[in-house]
Amino acid sequence: MPNIKPISDLRNYTEVLHDVAVGSPVFLTKNGRGKYAILDMQDYEKTQATLRLMNELAKGKRSGEAEGWLSAGEVKAHFRARADEE
């Protein structure tokens, strides 16, 4: 269940920060509407890594659509040739 608190609870910020844990962000509301999220650094870094991965996958998809896709055999041959070079 999400941990939702009014922003006025930040007056006692140590209590609010105590409730923040990995996988358990605290959502702050202002005038009854969601305004901010406080999350653990590990969750933040995971989110950033996920965004970078999704961007790279999207670039790969666009490249495949524009330049054509490789078959599984072509990919294997490419990596075998690179392994032989080393």
Phi and psi restraints in degrees (range 20) as a CNS / XPLOR table:
assign (resid 1 and name C) (resid 2 and name N)
       (resid 2 and name CA) (resid 2 and name C) 1.0 -64.0 20.0 2
assign (resid 2 and name N) (resid 2 and name CA)
       (resid 2 and name C) (resid 3 and name N) 1.0 146.6 20.0 2
assign (resid 2 and name C) (resid 3 and name N)
       (resid 3 and name CA) (resid 3 and name C) 1.0 -96.6 20.0 2
assign (resid 3 and name N) (resid 3 and name CA)
       (resid 3 and name C) (resid 4 and name N) 1.0 103.1 20.0 2
assign (resid 3 and name C) (resid 4 and name N)
       (resid 4 and name CA) (resid 4 and name C) 1.0 -114.4 20.0 2
assign (resid 4 and name N) (resid 4 and name CA)
       (resid 4 and name C) (resid 5 and name N) 1.0 130.7 20.0 2
assign (resid 4 and name C) (resid 5 and name N)
       (resid 5 and name CA) (resid 5 and name C) 1.0 -137.8 20.0 2
assign (resid 5 and name N) (resid 5 and name CA)
       (resid 5 and name C) (resid 6 and name N) 1.0 149.6 20.0 2
assign (resid 5 and name C) (resid 6 and name N)
       (resid 6 and name CA) (resid 6 and name C) 1.0 -70.9 20.0 2
assign (resid 6 and name N) (resid 6 and name CA)
       (resid 6 and name C) (resid 7 and name N) 1.0 149.9 20.0 2
assign (resid 6 and name C) (resid 7 and name N)
       (resid 7 and name CA) (resid 7 and name C) 1.0 -61.7 20.0 2
assign (resid 7 and name N) (resid 7 and name CA)
       (resid 7 and name C) (resid 8 and name N) 1.0 -24.7 20.0 2
assign (resid 7 and name C) (resid 8 and name N)
       (resid 8 and name CA) (resid 8 and name C) 1.0 -63.0 20.0 2
assign (resid 8 and name N) (resid 8 and name CA)
       (resid 8 and name C) (resid 9 and name N) 1.0 -20.9 20.0 2
assign (resid 8 and name C) (resid 9 and name N)
       (resid 9 and name CA) (resid 9 and name C) 1.0 -65.6 20.0 2
assign (resid 9 and name N) (resid 9 and name CA)
       (resid 9 and name C) (resid 10 and name N) 1.0 -13.6 20.0 2
assign (resid 9 and name C) (resid 10 and name N)
       (resid 10 and name CA) (resid 10 and name C) 1.0 -68.8 20.0 2
assign (resid 10 and name N) (resid 10 and name CA)
       (resid 10 and name C) (resid 11 and name N) 1.0 -10.2 20.0 2
assign (resid 10 and name C) (resid 11 and name N)
       (resid 11 and name CA) (resid 11 and name C) 1.0 -57.8 20.0 2
assign (resid 11 and name N) (resid 11 and name CA)
       (resid 11 and name C) (resid 12 and name N) 1.0 -34.2 20.0 2
assign (resid 11 and name C) (resid 12 and name N)
       (resid 12 and name CA) (resid 12 and name C) 1.0 -112.4 20.0 2
assign (resid 12 and name N) (resid 12 and name CA)
       (resid 12 and name C) (resid 13 and name N) 1.0 68.5 20.0 2
assign (resid 12 and name C) (resid 13 and name N)
       (resid 13 and name CA) (resid 13 and name C) 1.0 -63.7 20.0 2
assign (resid 13 and name N) (resid 13 and name CA)
       (resid 13 and name C) (resid 14 and name N) 1.0 -26.8 20.0 2
assign (resid 13 and name C) (resid 14 and name N)
       (resid 14 and name CA) (resid 14 and name C) 1.0 -63.4 20.0 2
assign (resid 14 and name N) (resid 14 and name CA)
       (resid 14 and name C) (resid 15 and name N) 1.0 -35.3 20.0 2
assign (resid 14 and name C) (resid 15 and name N)
       (resid 15 and name CA) (resid 15 and name C) 1.0 -67.7 20.0 2
assign (resid 15 and name N) (resid 15 and name CA)
       (resid 15 and name C) (resid 16 and name N) 1.0 -41.1 20.0 2
assign (resid 15 and name C) (resid 16 and name N)
       (resid 16 and name CA) (resid 16 and name C) 1.0 -64.2 20.0 2
assign (resid 16 and name N) (resid 16 and name CA)
       (resid 16 and name C) (resid 17 and name N) 1.0 -45.9 20.0 2
assign (resid 16 and name C) (resid 17 and name N)
       (resid 17 and name CA) (resid 17 and name C) 1.0 -66.1 20.0 2
assign (resid 17 and name N) (resid 17 and name CA)
       (resid 17 and name C) (resid 18 and name N) 1.0 -29.9 20.0 2
assign (resid 17 and name C) (resid 18 and name N)
       (resid 18 and name CA) (resid 18 and name C) 1.0 -62.3 20.0 2
assign (resid 18 and name N) (resid 18 and name CA)
       (resid 18 and name C) (resid 19 and name N) 1.0 -30.1 20.0 2
assign (resid 18 and name C) (resid 19 and name N)
       (resid 19 and name CA) (resid 19 and name C) 1.0 -80.8 20.0 2
assign (resid 19 and name N) (resid 19 and name CA)
       (resid 19 and name C) (resid 20 and name N) 1.0 -13.0 20.0 2
assign (resid 19 and name C) (resid 20 and name N)
       (resid 20 and name CA) (resid 20 and name C) 1.0 -79.4 20.0 2
assign (resid 20 and name N) (resid 20 and name CA)
       (resid 20 and name C) (resid 21 and name N) 1.0 129.9 20.0 2
assign (resid 20 and name C) (resid 21 and name N)
       (resid 21 and name CA) (resid 21 and name C) 1.0 -147.2 20.0 2
assign (resid 21 and name N) (resid 21 and name CA)
       (resid 21 and name C) (resid 22 and name N) 1.0 167.6 20.0 2
assign (resid 21 and name C) (resid 22 and name N)
       (resid 22 and name CA) (resid 22 and name C) 1.0 -58.5 20.0 2
assign (resid 22 and name N) (resid 22 and name CA)
       (resid 22 and name C) (resid 23 and name N) 1.0 126.6 20.0 2
assign (resid 22 and name C) (resid 23 and name N)
       (resid 23 and name CA) (resid 23 and name C) 1.0 77.6 20.0 2
assign (resid 23 and name N) (resid 23 and name CA)
       (resid 23 and name C) (resid 24 and name N) 1.0 6.2 20.0 2
assign (resid 23 and name C) (resid 24 and name N)
       (resid 24 and name CA) (resid 24 and name C) 1.0 -140.3 20.0 2
assign (resid 24 and name N) (resid 24 and name CA)
       (resid 24 and name C) (resid 25 and name N) 1.0 76.1 20.0 2
assign (resid 24 and name C) (resid 25 and name N)
       (resid 25 and name CA) (resid 25 and name C) 1.0 -72.5 20.0 2
assign (resid 25 and name N) (resid 25 and name CA)
       (resid 25 and name C) (resid 26 and name N) 1.0 163.0 20.0 2
assign (resid 25 and name C) (resid 26 and name N)
       (resid 26 and name CA) (resid 26 and name C) 1.0 -108.2 20.0 2
assign (resid 26 and name N) (resid 26 and name CA)
       (resid 26 and name C) (resid 27 and name N) 1.0 128.7 20.0 2
assign (resid 26 and name C) (resid 27 and name N)
       (resid 27 and name CA) (resid 27 and name C) 1.0 -102.2 20.0 2
assign (resid 27 and name N) (resid 27 and name CA)
       (resid 27 and name C) (resid 28 and name N) 1.0 129.0 20.0 2
assign (resid 27 and name C) (resid 28 and name N)
       (resid 28 and name CA) (resid 28 and name C) 1.0 -104.3 20.0 2
assign (resid 28 and name N) (resid 28 and name CA)
       (resid 28 and name C) (resid 29 and name N) 1.0 138.0 20.0 2
assign (resid 28 and name C) (resid 29 and name N)
       (resid 29 and name CA) (resid 29 and name C) 1.0 -111.4 20.0 2
assign (resid 29 and name N) (resid 29 and name CA)
       (resid 29 and name C) (resid 30 and name N) 1.0 151.7 20.0 2
assign (resid 29 and name C) (resid 30 and name N)
       (resid 30 and name CA) (resid 30 and name C) 1.0 -131.5 20.0 2
assign (resid 30 and name N) (resid 30 and name CA)
       (resid 30 and name C) (resid 31 and name N) 1.0 123.0 20.0 2
assign (resid 30 and name C) (resid 31 and name N)
       (resid 31 and name CA) (resid 31 and name C) 1.0 55.5 20.0 2
assign (resid 31 and name N) (resid 31 and name CA)
       (resid 31 and name C) (resid 32 and name N) 1.0 37.1 20.0 2
assign (resid 31 and name C) (resid 32 and name N)
       (resid 32 and name CA) (resid 32 and name C) 1.0 80.4 20.0 2
assign (resid 32 and name N) (resid 32 and name CA)
       (resid 32 and name C) (resid 33 and name N) 1.0 3.1 20.0 2
assign (resid 32 and name C) (resid 33 and name N)
       (resid 33 and name CA) (resid 33 and name C) 1.0 -118.6 20.0 2
assign (resid 33 and name N) (resid 33 and name CA)
       (resid 33 and name C) (resid 34 and name N) 1.0 145.2 20.0 2
assign (resid 33 and name C) (resid 34 and name N)
       (resid 34 and name CA) (resid 34 and name C) 1.0 -59.3 20.0 2
assign (resid 34 and name N) (resid 34 and name CA)
       (resid 34 and name C) (resid 35 and name N) 1.0 131.5 20.0 2
assign (resid 34 and name C) (resid 35 and name N)
       (resid 35 and name CA) (resid 35 and name C) 1.0 -128.0 20.0 2
assign (resid 35 and name N) (resid 35 and name CA)
       (resid 35 and name C) (resid 36 and name N) 1.0 -42.5 20.0 2
assign (resid 35 and name C) (resid 36 and name N)
       (resid 36 and name CA) (resid 36 and name C) 1.0 -138.3 20.0 2
assign (resid 36 and name N) (resid 36 and name CA)
       (resid 36 and name C) (resid 37 and name N) 1.0 159.6 20.0 2
assign (resid 36 and name C) (resid 37 and name N)
       (resid 37 and name CA) (resid 37 and name C) 1.0 -131.5 20.0 2
assign (resid 37 and name N) (resid 37 and name CA)
       (resid 37 and name C) (resid 38 and name N) 1.0 133.7 20.0 2
assign (resid 37 and name C) (resid 38 and name N)
       (resid 38 and name CA) (resid 38 and name C) 1.0 -111.0 20.0 2
assign (resid 38 and name N) (resid 38 and name CA)
       (resid 38 and name C) (resid 39 and name N) 1.0 120.9 20.0 2
assign (resid 38 and name C) (resid 39 and name N)
       (resid 39 and name CA) (resid 39 and name C) 1.0 -131.4 20.0 2
assign (resid 39 and name N) (resid 39 and name CA)
       (resid 39 and name C) (resid 40 and name N) 1.0 158.2 20.0 2
assign (resid 39 and name C) (resid 40 and name N)
       (resid 40 and name CA) (resid 40 and name C) 1.0 -63.5 20.0 2
assign (resid 40 and name N) (resid 40 and name CA)
       (resid 40 and name C) (resid 41 and name N) 1.0 147.3 20.0 2
assign (resid 40 and name C) (resid 41 and name N)
       (resid 41 and name CA) (resid 41 and name C) 1.0 -59.1 20.0 2
assign (resid 41 and name N) (resid 41 and name CA)
       (resid 41 and name C) (resid 42 and name N) 1.0 -36.5 20.0 2
assign (resid 41 and name C) (resid 42 and name N)
       (resid 42 and name CA) (resid 42 and name C) 1.0 -62.3 20.0 2
assign (resid 42 and name N) (resid 42 and name CA)
       (resid 42 and name C) (resid 43 and name N) 1.0 -41.1 20.0 2
assign (resid 42 and name C) (resid 43 and name N)
       (resid 43 and name CA) (resid 43 and name C) 1.0 -66.0 20.0 2
assign (resid 43 and name N) (resid 43 and name CA)
       (resid 43 and name C) (resid 44 and name N) 1.0 -40.3 20.0 2
assign (resid 43 and name C) (resid 44 and name N)
       (resid 44 and name CA) (resid 44 and name C) 1.0 -61.2 20.0 2
assign (resid 44 and name N) (resid 44 and name CA)
       (resid 44 and name C) (resid 45 and name N) 1.0 -48.0 20.0 2
assign (resid 44 and name C) (resid 45 and name N)
       (resid 45 and name CA) (resid 45 and name C) 1.0 -63.2 20.0 2
assign (resid 45 and name N) (resid 45 and name CA)
       (resid 45 and name C) (resid 46 and name N) 1.0 -38.3 20.0 2
assign (resid 45 and name C) (resid 46 and name N)
       (resid 46 and name CA) (resid 46 and name C) 1.0 -64.0 20.0 2
assign (resid 46 and name N) (resid 46 and name CA)
       (resid 46 and name C) (resid 47 and name N) 1.0 -41.6 20.0 2
assign (resid 46 and name C) (resid 47 and name N)
       (resid 47 and name CA) (resid 47 and name C) 1.0 -63.4 20.0 2
assign (resid 47 and name N) (resid 47 and name CA)
       (resid 47 and name C) (resid 48 and name N) 1.0 -43.7 20.0 2
assign (resid 47 and name C) (resid 48 and name N)
       (resid 48 and name CA) (resid 48 and name C) 1.0 -63.6 20.0 2
assign (resid 48 and name N) (resid 48 and name CA)
       (resid 48 and name C) (resid 49 and name N) 1.0 -41.7 20.0 2
assign (resid 48 and name C) (resid 49 and name N)
       (resid 49 and name CA) (resid 49 and name C) 1.0 -64.5 20.0 2
assign (resid 49 and name N) (resid 49 and name CA)
       (resid 49 and name C) (resid 50 and name N) 1.0 -38.5 20.0 2
assign (resid 49 and name C) (resid 50 and name N)
       (resid 50 and name CA) (resid 50 and name C) 1.0 -63.9 20.0 2
assign (resid 50 and name N) (resid 50 and name CA)
       (resid 50 and name C) (resid 51 and name N) 1.0 -42.8 20.0 2
assign (resid 50 and name C) (resid 51 and name N)
       (resid 51 and name CA) (resid 51 and name C) 1.0 -62.6 20.0 2
assign (resid 51 and name N) (resid 51 and name CA)
       (resid 51 and name C) (resid 52 and name N) 1.0 -42.8 20.0 2
assign (resid 51 and name C) (resid 52 and name N)
       (resid 52 and name CA) (resid 52 and name C) 1.0 -62.2 20.0 2
assign (resid 52 and name N) (resid 52 and name CA)
       (resid 52 and name C) (resid 53 and name N) 1.0 -42.9 20.0 2
assign (resid 52 and name C) (resid 53 and name N)
       (resid 53 and name CA) (resid 53 and name C) 1.0 -63.0 20.0 2
assign (resid 53 and name N) (resid 53 and name CA)
       (resid 53 and name C) (resid 54 and name N) 1.0 -44.7 20.0 2
assign (resid 53 and name C) (resid 54 and name N)
       (resid 54 and name CA) (resid 54 and name C) 1.0 -62.7 20.0 2
assign (resid 54 and name N) (resid 54 and name CA)
       (resid 54 and name C) (resid 55 and name N) 1.0 -38.2 20.0 2
assign (resid 54 and name C) (resid 55 and name N)
       (resid 55 and name CA) (resid 55 and name C) 1.0 -64.6 20.0 2
assign (resid 55 and name N) (resid 55 and name CA)
       (resid 55 and name C) (resid 56 and name N) 1.0 -42.7 20.0 2
assign (resid 55 and name C) (resid 56 and name N)
       (resid 56 and name CA) (resid 56 and name C) 1.0 -65.1 20.0 2
assign (resid 56 and name N) (resid 56 and name CA)
       (resid 56 and name C) (resid 57 and name N) 1.0 -40.6 20.0 2
assign (resid 56 and name C) (resid 57 and name N)
       (resid 57 and name CA) (resid 57 and name C) 1.0 -64.3 20.0 2
assign (resid 57 and name N) (resid 57 and name CA)
       (resid 57 and name C) (resid 58 and name N) 1.0 -38.8 20.0 2
assign (resid 57 and name C) (resid 58 and name N)
       (resid 58 and name CA) (resid 58 and name C) 1.0 -65.1 20.0 2
assign (resid 58 and name N) (resid 58 and name CA)
       (resid 58 and name C) (resid 59 and name N) 1.0 -40.4 20.0 2
assign (resid 58 and name C) (resid 59 and name N)
       (resid 59 and name CA) (resid 59 and name C) 1.0 -63.0 20.0 2
assign (resid 59 and name N) (resid 59 and name CA)
       (resid 59 and name C) (resid 60 and name N) 1.0 -41.2 20.0 2
assign (resid 59 and name C) (resid 60 and name N)
       (resid 60 and name CA) (resid 60 and name C) 1.0 -63.1 20.0 2
assign (resid 60 and name N) (resid 60 and name CA)
       (resid 60 and name C) (resid 61 and name N) 1.0 -40.6 20.0 2
assign (resid 60 and name C) (resid 61 and name N)
       (resid 61 and name CA) (resid 61 and name C) 1.0 -64.3 20.0 2
assign (resid 61 and name N) (resid 61 and name CA)
       (resid 61 and name C) (resid 62 and name N) 1.0 -45.7 20.0 2
assign (resid 61 and name C) (resid 62 and name N)
       (resid 62 and name CA) (resid 62 and name C) 1.0 -61.0 20.0 2
assign (resid 62 and name N) (resid 62 and name CA)
       (resid 62 and name C) (resid 63 and name N) 1.0 -40.5 20.0 2
assign (resid 62 and name C) (resid 63 and name N)
       (resid 63 and name CA) (resid 63 and name C) 1.0 -63.2 20.0 2
assign (resid 63 and name N) (resid 63 and name CA)
       (resid 63 and name C) (resid 64 and name N) 1.0 -43.4 20.0 2
assign (resid 63 and name C) (resid 64 and name N)
       (resid 64 and name CA) (resid 64 and name C) 1.0 -63.5 20.0 2
assign (resid 64 and name N) (resid 64 and name CA)
       (resid 64 and name C) (resid 65 and name N) 1.0 -39.4 20.0 2
assign (resid 64 and name C) (resid 65 and name N)
       (resid 65 and name CA) (resid 65 and name C) 1.0 -69.6 20.0 2
assign (resid 65 and name N) (resid 65 and name CA)
       (resid 65 and name C) (resid 66 and name N) 1.0 -35.1 20.0 2
assign (resid 65 and name C) (resid 66 and name N)
       (resid 66 and name CA) (resid 66 and name C) 1.0 -81.4 20.0 2
assign (resid 66 and name N) (resid 66 and name CA)
       (resid 66 and name C) (resid 67 and name N) 1.0 -40.9 20.0 2
assign (resid 66 and name C) (resid 67 and name N)
       (resid 67 and name CA) (resid 67 and name C) 1.0 -106.7 20.0 2
assign (resid 67 and name N) (resid 67 and name CA)
       (resid 67 and name C) (resid 68 and name N) 1.0 -5.3 20.0 2
assign (resid 67 and name C) (resid 68 and name N)
       (resid 68 and name CA) (resid 68 and name C) 1.0 97.4 20.0 2
assign (resid 68 and name N) (resid 68 and name CA)
       (resid 68 and name C) (resid 69 and name N) 1.0 154.3 20.0 2
assign (resid 68 and name C) (resid 69 and name N)
       (resid 69 and name CA) (resid 69 and name C) 1.0 -94.9 20.0 2
assign (resid 69 and name N) (resid 69 and name CA)
       (resid 69 and name C) (resid 70 and name N) 1.0 152.7 20.0 2
assign (resid 69 and name C) (resid 70 and name N)
       (resid 70 and name CA) (resid 70 and name C) 1.0 -95.8 20.0 2
assign (resid 70 and name N) (resid 70 and name CA)
       (resid 70 and name C) (resid 71 and name N) 1.0 145.6 20.0 2
assign (resid 70 and name C) (resid 71 and name N)
       (resid 71 and name CA) (resid 71 and name C) 1.0 -77.4 20.0 2
assign (resid 71 and name N) (resid 71 and name CA)
       (resid 71 and name C) (resid 72 and name N) 1.0 165.1 20.0 2
assign (resid 71 and name C) (resid 72 and name N)
       (resid 72 and name CA) (resid 72 and name C) 1.0 -60.2 20.0 2
assign (resid 72 and name N) (resid 72 and name CA)
       (resid 72 and name C) (resid 73 and name N) 1.0 -38.2 20.0 2
assign (resid 72 and name C) (resid 73 and name N)
       (resid 73 and name CA) (resid 73 and name C) 1.0 -63.9 20.0 2
assign (resid 73 and name N) (resid 73 and name CA)
       (resid 73 and name C) (resid 74 and name N) 1.0 -40.5 20.0 2
assign (resid 73 and name C) (resid 74 and name N)
       (resid 74 and name CA) (resid 74 and name C) 1.0 -65.3 20.0 2
assign (resid 74 and name N) (resid 74 and name CA)
       (resid 74 and name C) (resid 75 and name N) 1.0 -39.0 20.0 2
assign (resid 74 and name C) (resid 75 and name N)
       (resid 75 and name CA) (resid 75 and name C) 1.0 -65.5 20.0 2
assign (resid 75 and name N) (resid 75 and name CA)
       (resid 75 and name C) (resid 76 and name N) 1.0 -45.0 20.0 2
assign (resid 75 and name C) (resid 76 and name N)
       (resid 76 and name CA) (resid 76 and name C) 1.0 -60.7 20.0 2
assign (resid 76 and name N) (resid 76 and name CA)
       (resid 76 and name C) (resid 77 and name N) 1.0 -43.7 20.0 2
assign (resid 76 and name C) (resid 77 and name N)
       (resid 77 and name CA) (resid 77 and name C) 1.0 -63.0 20.0 2
assign (resid 77 and name N) (resid 77 and name CA)
       (resid 77 and name C) (resid 78 and name N) 1.0 -40.2 20.0 2
assign (resid 77 and name C) (resid 78 and name N)
       (resid 78 and name CA) (resid 78 and name C) 1.0 -60.4 20.0 2
assign (resid 78 and name N) (resid 78 and name CA)
       (resid 78 and name C) (resid 79 and name N) 1.0 -48.2 20.0 2
assign (resid 78 and name C) (resid 79 and name N)
       (resid 79 and name CA) (resid 79 and name C) 1.0 -72.8 20.0 2
assign (resid 79 and name N) (resid 79 and name CA)
       (resid 79 and name C) (resid 80 and name N) 1.0 -31.0 20.0 2
assign (resid 79 and name C) (resid 80 and name N)
       (resid 80 and name CA) (resid 80 and name C) 1.0 -65.0 20.0 2
assign (resid 80 and name N) (resid 80 and name CA)
       (resid 80 and name C) (resid 81 and name N) 1.0 -41.7 20.0 2
assign (resid 80 and name C) (resid 81 and name N)
       (resid 81 and name CA) (resid 81 and name C) 1.0 -64.6 20.0 2
assign (resid 81 and name N) (resid 81 and name CA)
       (resid 81 and name C) (resid 82 and name N) 1.0 -39.1 20.0 2
assign (resid 81 and name C) (resid 82 and name N)
       (resid 82 and name CA) (resid 82 and name C) 1.0 -67.7 20.0 2
assign (resid 82 and name N) (resid 82 and name CA)
       (resid 82 and name C) (resid 83 and name N) 1.0 -37.3 20.0 2
assign (resid 82 and name C) (resid 83 and name N)
       (resid 83 and name CA) (resid 83 and name C) 1.0 -68.3 20.0 2
assign (resid 83 and name N) (resid 83 and name CA)
       (resid 83 and name C) (resid 84 and name N) 1.0 -35.6 20.0 2
assign (resid 83 and name C) (resid 84 and name N)
       (resid 84 and name CA) (resid 84 and name C) 1.0 -69.1 20.0 2
assign (resid 84 and name N) (resid 84 and name CA)
       (resid 84 and name C) (resid 85 and name N) 1.0 -29.0 20.0 2
assign (resid 84 and name C) (resid 85 and name N)
       (resid 85 and name CA) (resid 85 and name C) 1.0 -69.2 20.0 2
assign (resid 85 and name N) (resid 85 and name CA)
       (resid 85 and name C) (resid 86 and name N) 1.0 -28.0 20.0 2
